[in-house]
Amino acid sequence: MIRKGILNIEINRILSSLGHGQLLLVCDAGFPIPINADYVDLSLTKGIPSLNTVLKAINDVFITEKLIFAEEVLKNNLPLYNDLKNIFPEVEFETIPHERILSVYSNAVKSIIRTGDYNPWGNIILQSGTDPYAWFENKELTMTDFYKKRIEKIEKAGKRDMFYKG
């Protein structure tokens, strides 16, 4: 049995299948999931499970390099924006029109996880990342500015313990 972390077999399958740069959508209960999408529907009742609960569980075991979410969140759902900043302080944020999430990204993501949340614009795309400490463990390699900035952000957020120790 798994000692800790995510117990759901399908979520573990999805997370372990994502390569660097691939996209995962964690969405609210109302998101229109495309017909042929690879998805797990966790929705049970209104709010169960919540978007935050699922995002926190994923963040405990998965390396997210970037979050993409609706620009409408910044104006119309500050509680969600603040939650995202608290859960993912070391991650880059990108905002796009919500319509683009519905029309473009819903078909571009590798997998979707639906929650039971009723959270306006609560459709969050996670871009899979790599562990810069593990990939650049060999001191003969030259780390690019992208990964240097990523490490700075990880350490500033106090998240170093979530990454490779060597």
Buried (B, 14 or more C-beta within 10 A) or exposed (E): EEEEBBEBEBBBEBBEEBEEEBBBBBBBBEBEBEEEBBBBBBBEEEBEBBBBBBBBBBBEBBBBBBBBBBBBBBEEBEEBBEBBEEBBEBBBBEBBEBEBBBEEBBEEBBBBBBBBBEBBBBBBBBBBBBBBBEEBEEEEEEEEEEBEEBBEBBEEBEBBEBBEEE
